[in-house]
């Protein structure tokens, strides 16, 4: 007899429902229904006429998409939710299918689909990624800002954001601290996204951008109270992370702090499936990137001259991101 215990059945239904929901979204996308929903609110009959669909299946698909937060219903009218609008307009319109279709080849050859961690390719790739990651990480960035505001002296602070991307982490701090100024370091094309996010946050007058390779750009010494290194460590070797942290320490004021934010969550409530899929996604789109374990990053911080390292889980979506906060010696 098959082991149909409660845990097995729960895992079975979780897998089947996740797959079925993704297929339902793809059906709506490829039939034109998803794009039709992004226009003016419409009835089922209007949507069917626009996309040449039949009402019975369309009504059920709309119910599923509404339950999943992709569709908003107001009486007889249906429209795209903010989530669906973001998916349709962004890099993940196809749910990352361009990467996942490469998985059999990765397993057979070990070769990724892209090399986003290479210096030659990273600027182009991460301009696209930065916008998506920006909105994904807003709740976690707000949680990190609350912790950093409590743990670090940030009055009239200068904050360095290394490999800033959208700068969502440092801008969340600037939004709650009117005297704080941010210096964001990243590729020129990526910093365009940071500037957009600064406008969204209403803090564009307190953002300075430094364009270039964060391993090479000149950083002023003893200037910043806080440095943020977010979603960077998993793209670098242990040697490069240690070297980067040493450069950052020289830019900090004595007693200043560095915050490493990444997929660090190693706790009982960690979503192990999400964490594993994140690691697999890295393997599909990078050559050498990998998630460093928390104890490895603690060792890199110590080797770079930091002390008093503390770990803070960030209890917000995507529920697998944590923060290591360490202090430069006085």
N, C-alpha and C positions, 0 to 999 in steps of 0.2 A: 504494500500500500504506500502511495506517495505521502511524504511528510507534510500534509496540509495543516500545519499548526498555525497559530495566529500570526506569528512573526513572518512566516513564509508567505502567507496570504497577503499580509500588509505590504510586503516588499513586491509581491506580484502585481497587486493593484496599483501601487505607486509607479512601477515601471510602465505598465500598460496605459495608465491614464496620462502619464507624461508624454508618452509616444503619441497617443491618440490626440491630445491637445495640440501638439506640434503639427500633426498631420491636418487637423482641422484648420489651424492658422494657415498652413500652406495651401489648403483648398480654397480658403477665402482669398488668399493673395493671388493665386494663379487664375482664379475665375474672374478676377476684377472686383469682387465684392469688397475687399479690404480698401482699395483705393476709392471705390464709390462711397464708402462710409466716411472717408476723410473729406468729402464735399459737404454740401448742405444736408441737414437732417432729412431723412427720407423714410417713407413707409416701406413695408416689405414688398408691396406691389411695385412701388417705384424703383426699388433696388433690383427686383427681378427683371423689370422692363429694361433698365439700364444695362444689366449684365447678361441678359438672355438666360435667366435661371428659372427653375421651378420653385414654387412657394414652399412645398413641404420640407424639402431638405434645407432650404435657405432659412426657414424659421427656426429649425433645430440648431443649425450652425450659429445663428445669431444668439440663441439662448446660451450655447456653450461659450461663445466669445464674451457675452455679457458676464457670465459667472466667473470667467477668467480675468475680468477687468480690462478687456480690450474694447468693449462696446458699451455705450451708455444709451439707455432707453428712457424716453420721456413720452408716456402714453403710447401712441402708435408710431412714434418717430424714433429712428435709430441713428446714432452718429458714432464716430470714432472717439475713443477715450484718449486722454493725453498719452497713455502708454502706446496705443496703436499708432498715434500720430508720430511719436518718437521713432518707433520701429520703421515705419514707412519712409521716413525722411532721412534715416541714418544708415550707418554701416552695417547694422544687423537686421536689415529688411528681410534677408533670407535666413535669419537665425544662425548665421555663421556656417551655413551649408558649404561654402567654398572651402572652409577648413576641414570640416568633418568628412567630406567626401574623399579627402586625402588620407584618412586614417589607415585604410588597408595598405597603402604605399609606405606610410610611416612604419607600420609593423613589419613589412617585408624588407625595407631597405634602411630604415632609421633616418631617412632624409625628410626634413620638414617641407611644407609647401612654400614657406617664405623664410627669409632670414632677417626678421625685424630687429634682431639684436646686433646686426652688423652696422658699423659706422656709416657705410655707404648707403644703406637702405633705411636707416631708422627714422630720418627726418620725414620722409614721405609717408611711411607707415603710421608714425605716431601723431602726425597732424590729424589723421582720421580717427585714430584711437582716442586722442585726447578729448575730443568733443563727447564721445560716447561715455568715456570713463568719468568725465566731469559730472554729468547728471546722475550717473550711477552711484557716485560716491558722496553726494551731498549730505545725506543723513549721517554717514560715518564721519565725514569731515566736521559736521556740527558737533558731534559727540567728542571728537578729538579736540576741537576748539575749546569746549567746556573744560576738559581735563587740563589742557595746556594753560588756560587762563588761571586755573586754580593752582597748578604746580610750579609755574614759572613766573618770575617778575617781568611783566611785559608793558609797564608804563613807558610811553614814548619809545617803544622798542623798535629795533630794526630786525626784520626777520628775513632770512635767506631761504629760498625755496629752490632746491637743487633737483634738476630734472623735473621741472615744475609741471609740465603738461598743461592742463587747464588751470593750474594753480588753485584748484578747489580747496586744498587743505590750508594754505596760507590765507587765501581770501576769506575763508570762513572765520578765521581769527580776526582779520581786518574789519570784518563786518560788525563784530561785537566789541571791538576796541578802537575807538575813533582816533587814538594817537599812534597807532601802529602802522608802520610802513613796510612794504614787501619788496624784496628784490628777487625776481624770478629768473632762473638760468635754464635755458633749453635752446633747441634749434630755432632759427628764425621763423620757419613756417609754423612750428608748434606754439611759439609765443603769440602768434596771431589769435589762437584759441584762448590763451590766458587773458589777452586784452579784451576779448569779447566777454569772458566771464567776469572780469573786473567791472565792465560796464553794467552787466546784469546785476552785480552786487552793489553797484553805486559807489565803488571805491577806486575808480580808475585813476584818480589824482594821487593815490598812494601806492601805485604799482610802478616799479622800475624794471625794465626788461634788459637782460644781458644775454645776447645771442652767441651761441657757440657750443662746443663740446664741453660738458661740465667737468671733464677730466683735465681740460687744458685752459679754460678761460682764467684770466687773472681775478683773484678774489682778494679784497682788501683784508689785511690782518687786523685782528682784535676789534671787530666792528659790530658783530651781530649778537644779540641776546639769545636768539633761537635760530637753529637751522632745521629745516624739514627735508627729509629724504624719503619721499613717498612713492611707492610702486616703482622703485628703482633697483633695490637690492636683488630682486629675482632675475634681473637682466644681466647681472655682473657676476664674475667669478669671485671667490672669497678673497683672492689677492687684490682684485680691483676694488671691491667694497672696502677693504681695509685701507687701501691707498686713498680712496675718496674720503673716507671718514677722517683720515689724518689731515687732508687738505681743508676739510670743513672745520676741524678743531682749530686750525691756525686762524681761521676767519672769525671764530667766536671770541667774545670777550671772556676774560677769566671768570669761571663760574657759570658761563653760558651753557645752554642745553642743545642737544641734538635729539630729534624725534625721527625714528625709523618707523615708517608705516608700510605694512605689506601683509601678505597672507601668512600671518604668524600664529593665528589662533590655534593653540594646542590645548584644548580644554574639553571637559566632558560634554559640553553642549555644542561643540564644533560640528558643523555639517560636513561629515567626512566625504559624502558623495560630491558636494559642491567643491570641496577642496581638491579632491582627486581629479575632477573634471577640469578645474583650473590648471592643475599641473599638466594634464594631458593637452589642454589648449596651448600652453606654452611650448610643449614639444612639437606641436603641429606648425607653429609659426615662428620658431626661433631655432638657432643652431645649438646654443650652449646654455640658454637660460634655465634656471631651476629655482625652486623655492627653498631658501635656506631655513634650516630649523632654528628655533629660538635660541637654543644654547650655542649654535654656531655664530649667530649674530652677536650674542653677548661676548663671545671670545674675540670677535673682530673689533668690537667696541673697546674691550680691554687692551688689545694690541695697539689700538690707535690712541691710547692715552686717556680714555674716559673712565669715569667711576660712577658709583651710585646708580646703576642701571635698574630701572623698574619696568615691569610689563603691565600694560593696560589693555584689556579687551575692549573693543568698540562694539557695543551692543546695538547694532543697527545694520540694516541691509548693506552688504551682502552676507553678513554674519560669519565671515571667515577672516576678517581683517583685524589686526591688532597693532598696538604701538609700543615700541621700546623707547623709553626716555632715559637719556644718560646725561651726565654733567661733565663739562670740561673742568680740569683742575683750576683752582684759584691761584 
